[in-house]
Protein backbone atom coordinates (compact mmCIF):
# COMPACT_ATOMS: atom_id res chain seq x y z
CA UNK A 1 0.00 0.00 0.00
CA UNK A 2 1.29 3.46 -0.89
CA UNK A 3 0.35 5.40 2.24
CA UNK A 4 -1.32 8.80 2.09
CA UNK A 5 1.35 10.42 4.29
CA UNK A 6 4.72 9.67 5.86
CA UNK A 7 6.16 12.30 8.24
CA UNK A 8 9.53 13.62 7.11
CA UNK A 9 12.62 12.61 9.10
CA UNK A 10 15.89 14.51 8.57
CA UNK A 11 18.18 12.25 10.60
CA UNK A 12 19.27 14.97 13.02
CA UNK A 13 16.23 14.80 15.30
CA UNK A 14 17.67 12.33 17.83
CA UNK A 15 20.93 14.25 18.19
CA UNK A 16 19.07 17.48 18.91
CA UNK A 17 16.70 15.76 21.34
CA UNK A 18 19.72 14.40 23.18
CA UNK A 19 21.09 17.94 23.44
CA UNK A 20 17.89 18.95 25.19
CA UNK A 21 18.21 15.99 27.56
CA UNK A 22 21.59 17.32 28.68
CA UNK A 23 20.46 20.96 28.91
CA UNK A 24 19.01 22.87 31.82
CA UNK A 25 15.98 24.03 29.81
CA UNK A 26 13.52 21.34 28.79
CA UNK A 27 10.18 23.03 29.46
CA UNK A 28 10.43 25.49 26.56
CA UNK A 29 11.71 28.89 25.44
CA UNK A 30 15.29 27.63 25.40
CA UNK A 31 17.92 27.81 22.68
CA UNK A 32 16.04 25.70 20.12
CA UNK A 33 12.85 27.70 20.62
CA UNK A 34 14.75 30.94 20.09
CA UNK A 35 16.46 29.54 16.99
CA UNK A 36 13.08 28.63 15.48
CA UNK A 37 11.66 32.08 16.26
CA UNK A 38 14.71 33.76 14.74
CA UNK A 39 14.48 31.58 11.61
CA UNK A 40 10.94 32.70 10.81
CA UNK A 41 11.43 36.33 11.79
CA UNK A 42 14.59 36.71 9.69
CA UNK A 43 13.64 34.57 6.68
CA UNK A 44 10.09 35.89 6.26
CA UNK A 45 10.17 39.24 8.06
CA UNK A 46 7.45 38.31 10.55
CA UNK A 47 7.15 40.91 13.33
CA UNK A 48 6.93 38.40 16.21
CA UNK A 49 6.82 34.59 16.28
CA UNK A 50 5.88 32.33 19.19
CA UNK A 51 5.94 28.54 18.94
CA UNK A 52 2.84 26.81 20.31
CA UNK A 53 1.89 23.25 21.14
CA UNK A 54 -0.41 23.07 18.10
CA UNK A 55 -1.88 25.09 15.26
CA UNK A 56 -5.12 25.07 17.24
CA UNK A 57 -3.36 26.77 20.15
CA UNK A 58 -1.99 29.41 17.78
CA UNK A 59 -5.52 30.11 16.55
CA UNK A 60 -6.83 30.26 20.10
CA UNK A 61 -4.18 32.88 20.89
CA UNK A 62 -5.30 34.83 17.81
CA UNK A 63 -8.88 34.74 19.07
CA UNK A 64 -7.86 35.91 22.54
CA UNK A 65 -5.80 38.76 21.11
CA UNK A 66 -8.85 39.97 19.14
CA UNK A 67 -10.65 40.73 22.46
CA UNK A 68 -14.02 39.52 21.22
CA UNK A 69 -17.22 40.28 23.09
CA UNK A 70 -20.53 38.34 23.17
CA UNK A 71 -22.44 39.14 19.98
CA UNK A 72 -19.33 39.87 17.92
CA UNK A 73 -19.23 38.06 14.59
CA UNK A 74 -16.28 36.33 12.96
CA UNK A 75 -16.37 35.35 9.29
CA UNK A 76 -14.75 31.93 8.73
CA UNK A 77 -14.58 29.58 5.72
CA UNK A 78 -16.88 26.61 6.05
CA UNK A 79 -14.45 24.41 4.13
CA UNK A 80 -11.72 24.18 6.76
CA UNK A 81 -10.65 22.26 9.83
CA UNK A 82 -12.78 22.76 12.93
CA UNK A 83 -10.04 24.71 14.77
CA UNK A 84 -10.49 27.69 12.43
CA UNK A 85 -13.96 28.23 13.90
CA UNK A 86 -13.65 26.64 17.33
CA UNK A 87 -10.97 29.07 18.51
CA UNK A 88 -13.37 31.99 18.07
CA UNK A 89 -16.42 30.20 19.44
CA UNK A 90 -14.45 29.64 22.66
CA UNK A 91 -14.19 33.43 23.01
CA UNK A 92 -17.96 33.83 22.77
CA UNK A 93 -18.15 35.04 19.17
CA UNK A 94 -20.76 34.03 16.64
CA UNK A 95 -19.19 32.33 13.62
CA UNK A 96 -20.58 33.25 10.20
CA UNK A 97 -19.51 30.80 7.52
CA UNK A 98 -18.35 31.97 4.08
CA UNK A 99 -18.48 30.00 0.85
CA UNK A 100 -15.45 29.01 -1.20
CA UNK A 101 -14.68 30.51 -4.57
CA UNK A 102 -15.71 28.57 -7.69
CA UNK A 103 -12.25 27.31 -8.70
CA UNK A 104 -10.52 26.69 -5.37
CA UNK A 105 -11.58 26.02 -1.75
CA UNK A 106 -10.23 29.43 -0.62
CA UNK A 107 -12.77 32.11 0.31
CA UNK A 108 -12.74 35.41 -1.61
CA UNK A 109 -13.62 39.05 -1.04
CA UNK A 110 -16.80 38.38 -3.06
CA UNK A 111 -17.94 35.59 -0.74
CA UNK A 112 -17.01 37.60 2.36
CA UNK A 113 -18.47 41.02 1.54
CA UNK A 114 -22.21 40.17 1.84
CA UNK A 115 -21.57 38.76 5.33
CA UNK A 116 -20.06 41.91 6.86
CA UNK A 117 -22.35 43.62 9.37
CA UNK A 118 -21.96 46.16 12.15
CA UNK A 119 -21.22 43.22 14.47
CA UNK A 120 -18.38 41.79 12.39
CA UNK A 121 -14.99 42.06 14.08
CA UNK A 122 -12.71 39.52 12.39
CA UNK A 123 -12.20 37.82 9.04
CA UNK A 124 -10.41 34.46 9.14
CA UNK A 125 -8.82 33.37 5.86
CA UNK A 126 -7.54 29.84 5.31
CA UNK A 127 -4.90 29.34 2.63
CA UNK A 128 -6.09 25.93 1.55
CA UNK A 129 -3.36 23.56 0.29
CA UNK A 130 -0.85 26.37 0.84
CA UNK A 131 -2.35 28.37 -2.05
CA UNK A 132 -2.95 32.01 -1.14
CA UNK A 133 -6.35 33.61 -0.92
CA UNK A 134 -6.48 36.80 -2.99
CA UNK A 135 -5.41 38.96 -0.07
CA UNK A 136 -5.35 42.50 -1.48
CA UNK A 137 -9.15 42.82 -1.90
CA UNK A 138 -9.70 41.02 1.43
CA UNK A 139 -7.36 43.40 3.28
CA UNK A 140 -9.00 46.38 1.54
CA UNK A 141 -12.43 45.13 2.66
CA UNK A 142 -11.15 44.71 6.22
CA UNK A 143 -9.69 48.21 6.25
CA UNK A 144 -12.92 49.66 4.87
CA UNK A 145 -14.87 48.23 7.82
CA UNK A 146 -12.18 48.40 10.52
CA UNK A 147 -11.85 44.61 10.82
CA UNK A 148 -9.00 42.39 11.95
CA UNK A 149 -7.71 39.69 9.59
CA UNK A 150 -6.38 36.39 10.92
CA UNK A 151 -4.54 34.13 8.49
CA UNK A 152 -4.94 30.43 9.13
CA UNK A 153 -1.72 29.46 7.38
CA UNK A 154 -1.65 25.94 8.83
CA UNK A 155 -0.83 24.47 5.41
CA UNK A 156 1.07 27.45 4.04
CA UNK A 157 4.69 27.19 5.19
CA UNK A 158 7.01 28.87 2.64
CA UNK A 159 4.11 30.02 0.45
CA UNK A 160 3.70 33.54 -0.93
CA UNK A 161 1.14 36.02 -2.24
CA UNK A 162 2.59 38.55 -4.70
CA UNK A 163 5.98 38.08 -3.07
CA UNK A 164 4.71 38.39 0.51
CA UNK A 165 4.88 35.36 2.81
CA UNK A 166 1.56 33.89 3.88
CA UNK A 167 0.98 34.37 7.58
CA UNK A 168 2.61 37.78 7.34
CA UNK A 169 -0.13 39.75 5.59
CA UNK A 170 -3.01 39.80 8.10
CA UNK A 171 -2.82 41.26 11.59
CA UNK A 172 -2.22 37.78 13.04
CA UNK A 173 -1.28 34.41 11.59
CA UNK A 174 -1.22 30.78 12.69
CA UNK A 175 0.88 27.87 11.40
CA UNK A 176 0.67 24.14 12.10
CA UNK A 177 3.59 21.74 12.50
CA UNK A 178 1.42 18.63 12.74
CA UNK A 179 2.96 15.48 11.26
CA UNK A 180 0.80 15.90 8.16
CA UNK A 181 2.46 19.22 7.23
CA UNK A 182 5.52 19.92 5.05
CA UNK A 183 7.64 20.34 8.19
CA UNK A 184 6.57 19.08 11.58
CA UNK A 185 7.47 18.22 15.15
CA UNK A 186 4.80 15.56 15.57
CA UNK A 187 2.34 18.15 16.88
CA UNK A 188 3.10 21.86 17.07
CA UNK A 189 2.25 25.30 15.78
CA UNK A 190 3.24 28.94 15.74
CA UNK A 191 1.58 32.30 16.29
CA UNK A 192 2.70 35.15 14.03
CA UNK A 193 2.06 38.71 15.18
CA UNK A 194 2.28 41.35 12.44
CA UNK A 195 0.71 44.27 14.31
CA UNK A 196 2.64 46.02 17.08
CA UNK A 197 -0.57 46.38 19.12
CA UNK A 198 -0.53 42.67 19.90
CA UNK A 199 3.16 41.96 20.52
CA UNK A 200 3.39 42.45 24.30
CA UNK A 201 0.07 40.79 25.12
CA UNK A 202 0.88 37.79 22.91
CA UNK A 203 3.87 36.95 25.11
CA UNK A 204 1.76 37.29 28.25
CA UNK A 205 -0.92 34.93 26.90
CA UNK A 206 1.86 32.55 25.81
CA UNK A 207 3.35 32.51 29.32
CA UNK A 208 0.12 31.51 31.13
CA UNK A 209 -0.99 35.12 31.67
CA UNK A 210 2.29 36.26 33.25
CA UNK A 211 5.02 38.66 32.16
CA UNK A 212 7.68 36.01 32.73
CA UNK A 213 9.22 36.50 29.25
CA UNK A 214 9.92 40.16 30.12
CA UNK A 215 11.44 39.05 33.45
CA UNK A 216 13.82 36.63 31.73
CA UNK A 217 14.93 39.43 29.39
CA UNK A 218 15.63 41.68 32.41
CA UNK A 219 12.91 44.16 31.48
CA UNK A 220 11.19 43.86 34.90
CA UNK A 221 12.59 42.85 38.29
CA UNK A 222 9.78 40.40 39.05
CA UNK A 223 6.92 38.77 37.22
CA UNK A 224 3.32 38.07 38.10
CA UNK A 225 -0.16 37.33 36.80
CA UNK A 226 -1.16 40.08 34.34
CA UNK A 227 -3.86 38.71 32.04
CA UNK A 228 -5.62 35.64 30.74
CA UNK A 229 -3.44 32.95 29.15
CA UNK A 230 -2.70 29.27 29.02
CA UNK A 231 0.12 26.75 28.61
CA UNK A 232 0.61 27.51 24.93
CA UNK A 233 4.42 27.28 25.00
CA UNK A 234 5.74 23.89 23.78
CA UNK A 235 8.59 21.96 25.35
CA UNK A 236 12.14 22.36 24.13
CA UNK A 237 11.93 18.82 22.73
CA UNK A 238 9.29 19.98 20.23
CA UNK A 239 11.43 22.96 19.24
CA UNK A 240 14.54 20.79 18.80
CA UNK A 241 12.66 18.38 16.54
CA UNK A 242 11.26 21.28 14.54
CA UNK A 243 14.70 22.87 14.17
CA UNK A 244 16.06 19.70 12.57
CA UNK A 245 13.36 20.10 9.91
CA UNK A 246 13.76 23.84 9.41
CA UNK A 247 17.41 23.24 8.54
CA UNK A 248 16.19 21.09 5.63
CA UNK A 249 13.31 23.30 4.54
CA UNK A 250 14.68 24.19 1.10
CA UNK A 251 15.41 20.55 0.29
CA UNK A 252 11.97 19.46 1.53
CA UNK A 253 10.22 22.10 -0.53
CA UNK A 254 12.22 21.31 -3.65
CA UNK A 255 11.39 17.60 -3.44
CA UNK A 256 7.69 18.14 -2.67
CA UNK A 257 7.33 20.54 -5.60
CA UNK A 258 9.02 17.99 -7.86
CA UNK A 259 6.49 15.35 -6.76
CA UNK A 260 3.61 17.81 -7.29
CA UNK A 261 4.83 18.48 -10.84
CA UNK A 262 5.13 14.75 -11.56
CA UNK A 263 1.46 14.42 -10.66
CA UNK A 264 0.42 17.46 -12.69
CA UNK A 265 2.25 16.31 -15.81
CA UNK A 266 1.08 12.71 -15.54
CA UNK A 267 -2.59 13.69 -15.02
CA UNK A 268 -2.77 16.66 -17.39
CA UNK A 269 -4.74 14.70 -20.01
CA UNK A 270 -7.57 13.66 -17.69
CA UNK A 271 -10.99 14.66 -19.10
CA UNK A 272 -11.61 18.18 -17.77
CA UNK A 273 -15.35 17.66 -18.07
CA UNK A 274 -15.17 14.96 -15.38
CA UNK A 275 -12.29 15.82 -13.05
CA UNK A 276 -10.42 19.03 -12.19
CA UNK A 277 -6.74 19.46 -11.32
CA UNK A 278 -5.54 22.05 -8.77
CA UNK A 279 -5.50 25.69 -9.86
CA UNK A 280 -2.59 27.96 -8.82
CA UNK A 281 -3.54 31.62 -9.45
CA UNK A 282 -0.94 34.03 -10.88
CA UNK A 283 -0.73 35.87 -7.55
CA UNK A 284 0.15 32.71 -5.57
CA UNK A 285 3.10 30.36 -5.30
CA UNK A 286 2.82 26.61 -4.88
CA UNK A 287 4.33 25.15 -1.69
CA UNK A 288 3.29 21.63 -2.72
CA UNK A 289 1.45 20.92 0.50
CA UNK A 290 -0.99 18.62 -1.28
CA UNK A 291 -2.13 17.39 -4.66
CA UNK A 292 -5.87 16.99 -5.01
CA UNK A 293 -8.47 16.22 -7.65
CA UNK A 294 -12.05 17.45 -7.75
CA UNK A 295 -14.40 14.76 -9.03
CA UNK A 296 -17.79 15.38 -10.64
CA UNK A 297 -19.86 13.92 -7.78
CA UNK A 298 -19.72 12.31 -4.34
CA UNK A 299 -20.56 8.94 -5.86
CA UNK A 300 -17.69 9.23 -8.33
CA UNK A 301 -15.23 10.23 -5.61
CA UNK A 302 -16.30 7.30 -3.44
CA UNK A 303 -15.71 4.89 -6.31
CA UNK A 304 -12.32 6.49 -7.14
CA UNK A 305 -11.05 6.15 -3.56
CA UNK A 306 -12.18 2.51 -3.46
CA UNK A 307 -10.58 1.82 -6.86
CA UNK A 308 -7.27 3.33 -5.75
CA UNK A 309 -7.32 1.28 -2.56
CA UNK A 310 -7.80 -1.88 -4.64
CA UNK A 311 -4.68 -0.86 -6.55
CA UNK A 312 -2.55 -0.26 -3.48
CA UNK A 313 -3.03 3.50 -3.06
CA UNK A 314 -4.34 5.21 0.07
CA UNK A 315 -6.20 8.34 -1.09
CA UNK A 316 -8.61 10.31 1.07
CA UNK A 317 -11.24 13.02 1.01
CA UNK A 318 -10.83 16.12 3.17
CA UNK A 319 -13.08 18.46 5.19
CA UNK A 320 -16.76 18.02 5.79
CA UNK A 321 -18.20 21.56 5.59
CA UNK A 322 -18.53 23.04 9.06
CA UNK A 323 -21.85 24.76 8.40
CA UNK A 324 -23.42 21.31 7.93
CA UNK A 325 -21.68 19.68 10.91
CA UNK A 326 -23.65 17.95 13.64
CA UNK A 327 -22.41 20.51 16.15
CA UNK A 328 -23.15 23.72 14.24
CA UNK A 329 -25.82 23.14 11.59
CA UNK A 330 -28.61 24.32 13.90
CA UNK A 331 -26.72 27.58 14.48
CA UNK A 332 -25.96 28.21 10.79
CA UNK A 333 -28.19 30.85 9.25
CA UNK A 334 -29.39 28.51 6.52
CA UNK A 335 -27.60 30.11 3.58
CA UNK A 336 -26.60 27.60 0.90
CA UNK A 337 -22.83 27.35 0.37
CA UNK A 338 -22.76 25.47 -2.94
CA UNK A 339 -19.04 25.73 -3.77
CA UNK A 340 -18.09 24.59 -0.29
CA UNK A 341 -20.51 21.67 -0.48
CA UNK A 342 -19.08 20.71 -3.87
CA UNK A 343 -15.51 20.55 -2.53
CA UNK A 344 -16.75 18.66 0.53
CA UNK A 345 -18.37 16.03 -1.69
CA UNK A 346 -15.90 15.85 -4.56
CA UNK A 347 -12.33 16.67 -3.48
CA UNK A 348 -9.89 13.77 -3.09
CA UNK A 349 -6.27 14.02 -1.94
CA UNK A 350 -3.49 11.86 -3.37
CA UNK A 351 -0.37 10.75 -1.45
CA UNK A 352 2.35 13.41 -1.26
CA UNK A 353 5.39 13.13 1.00
CA UNK A 354 9.16 13.44 0.72
CA UNK A 355 9.91 9.73 0.25
CA UNK A 356 7.40 9.25 -2.59
CA UNK A 357 9.23 8.09 -5.73
CA UNK A 358 8.56 8.96 -9.35
CA UNK A 359 7.66 5.32 -9.99
CA UNK A 360 5.07 5.43 -7.20
CA UNK A 361 3.62 8.68 -8.55
CA UNK A 362 3.38 7.11 -12.00
CA UNK A 363 1.63 4.06 -10.51
CA UNK A 364 -0.89 6.32 -8.75
CA UNK A 365 -1.43 8.41 -11.88
CA UNK A 366 -1.94 5.32 -14.05
CA UNK A 367 -4.51 4.01 -11.59
CA UNK A 368 -6.38 7.34 -11.67
CA UNK A 369 -6.34 7.38 -15.49
CA UNK A 370 -7.44 3.76 -15.67
CA UNK A 371 -10.41 4.59 -13.45
CA UNK A 372 -11.48 7.42 -15.76
CA UNK A 373 -11.02 5.28 -18.86
ZIKA-V254657 format. One record per residue. RES is the residue in three letters. SS is DSSP state (~ for helix, > for strand, _ for the rest). D_LAST is the distance of its C-alpha to the last C-alpha in whole Angstrom. Layout:
# ZIKA-V254657
[[RES SS D_LAST] [RES SS D_LAST]]
This chain:
# ZIKA-V254657
[[UNK _ 22] [UNK > 22] [UNK _ 24] [UNK _ 23] [UNK _ 27] [UNK _ 30] [UNK _ 33] [UNK _ 34] [UNK _ 37] [UNK _ 40] [UNK _ 42] [UNK _ 45] [UNK ~ 45] [UNK ~ 47] [UNK ~ 50] [UNK ~ 50] [UNK ~ 50] [UNK ~ 53] [UNK ~ 55] [UNK ~ 54] [UNK ~ 56] [UNK _ 59] [UNK _ 59] [UNK _ 61] [UNK _ 59] [UNK _ 56] [UNK _ 56] [UNK _ 54] [UNK _ 55] [UNK _ 56] [UNK ~ 55] [UNK ~ 52] [UNK ~ 51] [UNK ~ 53] [UNK ~ 51] [UNK ~ 48] [UNK ~ 50] [UNK ~ 51] [UNK ~ 48] [UNK ~ 46] [UNK ~ 49] [UNK ~ 50] [UNK ~ 46] [UNK ~ 45] [UNK _ 48] [UNK _ 48] [UNK _ 51] [UNK > 51] [UNK > 49] [UNK > 50] [UNK > 48] [UNK > 47] [UNK _ 46] [UNK _ 42] [UNK ~ 40] [UNK ~ 42] [UNK ~ 45] [UNK ~ 45] [UNK ~ 44] [UNK ~ 46] [UNK ~ 49] [UNK ~ 47] [UNK ~ 48] [UNK ~ 52] [UNK ~ 52] [UNK _ 51] [UNK _ 54] [UNK _ 53] [UNK _ 55] [UNK _ 54] [UNK _ 53] [UNK _ 51] [UNK > 48] [UNK > 45] [UNK > 42] [UNK > 39] [UNK > 35] [UNK _ 33] [UNK _ 30] [UNK _ 32] [UNK _ 33] [UNK _ 36] [UNK ~ 39] [UNK ~ 38] [UNK ~ 40] [UNK ~ 42] [UNK ~ 44] [UNK ~ 46] [UNK ~ 46] [UNK _ 48] [UNK _ 51] [UNK _ 51] [UNK _ 49] [UNK > 47] [UNK > 43] [UNK > 41] [UNK > 38] [UNK > 36] [UNK _ 32] [UNK _ 30] [UNK _ 29] [UNK _ 26] [UNK _ 24] [UNK _ 25] [UNK _ 27] [UNK _ 30] [UNK _ 33] [UNK _ 35] [UNK ~ 38] [UNK ~ 37] [UNK ~ 36] [UNK ~ 39] [UNK ~ 42] [UNK _ 42] [UNK _ 43] [UNK _ 46] [UNK _ 49] [UNK _ 52] [UNK _ 52] [UNK > 49] [UNK > 50] [UNK > 46] [UNK > 43] [UNK > 40] [UNK > 37] [UNK > 35] [UNK _ 33] [UNK ~ 29] [UNK ~ 28] [UNK ~ 31] [UNK _ 30] [UNK _ 33] [UNK _ 34] [UNK _ 36] [UNK ~ 39] [UNK ~ 41] [UNK ~ 41] [UNK ~ 41] [UNK ~ 44] [UNK ~ 46] [UNK ~ 45] [UNK ~ 47] [UNK ~ 50] [UNK ~ 50] [UNK ~ 51] [UNK _ 52] [UNK _ 49] [UNK > 48] [UNK > 45] [UNK > 43] [UNK > 40] [UNK > 38] [UNK _ 37] [UNK _ 36] [UNK _ 33] [UNK _ 34] [UNK _ 36] [UNK _ 37] [UNK _ 35] [UNK > 37] [UNK > 37] [UNK _ 39] [UNK _ 40] [UNK > 41] [UNK > 40] [UNK _ 39] [UNK _ 41] [UNK _ 44] [UNK _ 44] [UNK _ 45] [UNK _ 48] [UNK > 46] [UNK > 43] [UNK > 42] [UNK > 40] [UNK > 38] [UNK _ 38] [UNK _ 36] [UNK _ 35] [UNK _ 31] [UNK _ 33] [UNK _ 33] [UNK _ 36] [UNK _ 38] [UNK _ 41] [UNK _ 39] [UNK _ 40] [UNK _ 42] [UNK > 42] [UNK > 44] [UNK > 46] [UNK > 46] [UNK > 49] [UNK _ 50] [UNK _ 53] [UNK ~ 56] [UNK ~ 57] [UNK ~ 55] [UNK ~ 56] [UNK ~ 59] [UNK ~ 58] [UNK ~ 54] [UNK ~ 56] [UNK ~ 58] [UNK ~ 55] [UNK ~ 54] [UNK _ 57] [UNK _ 58] [UNK _ 60] [UNK > 62] [UNK _ 63] [UNK ~ 63] [UNK ~ 61] [UNK ~ 64] [UNK ~ 66] [UNK ~ 64] [UNK _ 65] [UNK _ 68] [UNK _ 68] [UNK _ 70] [UNK _ 72] [UNK _ 71] [UNK _ 68] [UNK _ 67] [UNK > 65] [UNK _ 64] [UNK _ 61] [UNK _ 58] [UNK _ 56] [UNK _ 54] [UNK _ 53] [UNK _ 50] [UNK _ 51] [UNK _ 49] [UNK _ 51] [UNK ~ 52] [UNK ~ 49] [UNK ~ 46] [UNK ~ 48] [UNK ~ 48] [UNK ~ 45] [UNK ~ 43] [UNK ~ 45] [UNK ~ 44] [UNK ~ 41] [UNK ~ 42] [UNK _ 43] [UNK _ 40] [UNK ~ 38] [UNK ~ 38] [UNK ~ 36] [UNK ~ 34] [UNK ~ 33] [UNK ~ 32] [UNK ~ 30] [UNK ~ 28] [UNK ~ 27] [UNK ~ 26] [UNK ~ 24] [UNK ~ 22] [UNK ~ 22] [UNK ~ 20] [UNK ~ 18] [UNK ~ 18] [UNK ~ 18] [UNK ~ 15] [UNK _ 13] [UNK _ 14] [UNK _ 11] [UNK _ 9] [UNK _ 9] [UNK _ 13] [UNK _ 13] [UNK _ 11] [UNK _ 12] [UNK > 15] [UNK > 17] [UNK _ 20] [UNK _ 23] [UNK _ 26] [UNK _ 29] [UNK _ 31] [UNK _ 34] [UNK > 32] [UNK _ 32] [UNK _ 29] [UNK _ 30] [UNK _ 27] [UNK _ 28] [UNK _ 24] [UNK > 21] [UNK > 19] [UNK > 16] [UNK > 17] [UNK _ 14] [UNK _ 15] [UNK _ 17] [UNK ~ 18] [UNK ~ 17] [UNK ~ 13] [UNK ~ 15] [UNK ~ 16] [UNK ~ 13] [UNK ~ 12] [UNK ~ 15] [UNK ~ 16] [UNK ~ 12] [UNK ~ 14] [UNK ~ 17] [UNK ~ 16] [UNK _ 15] [UNK _ 18] [UNK > 18] [UNK _ 20] [UNK _ 19] [UNK > 21] [UNK _ 21] [UNK _ 25] [UNK _ 27] [UNK _ 28] [UNK _ 30] [UNK ~ 34] [UNK ~ 35] [UNK ~ 34] [UNK _ 35] [UNK _ 37] [UNK _ 40] [UNK _ 40] [UNK _ 38] [UNK _ 42] [UNK _ 43] [UNK _ 40] [UNK _ 42] [UNK _ 39] [UNK _ 37] [UNK _ 34] [UNK _ 32] [UNK ~ 28] [UNK ~ 27] [UNK ~ 28] [UNK ~ 26] [UNK ~ 23] [UNK ~ 23] [UNK ~ 24] [UNK ~ 22] [UNK ~ 18] [UNK > 19] [UNK > 18] [UNK > 20] [UNK > 18] [UNK _ 21] [UNK _ 24] [UNK _ 27] [UNK _ 29] [UNK _ 29] [UNK _ 25] [UNK _ 24] [UNK ~ 22] [UNK ~ 21] [UNK ~ 20] [UNK ~ 18] [UNK ~ 16] [UNK ~ 15] [UNK ~ 14] [UNK ~ 12] [UNK ~ 10] [UNK ~ 10] [UNK ~ 9] [UNK ~ 6] [UNK ~ 5] [UNK ~ 5] [UNK ~ 4] [UNK _ 0]]
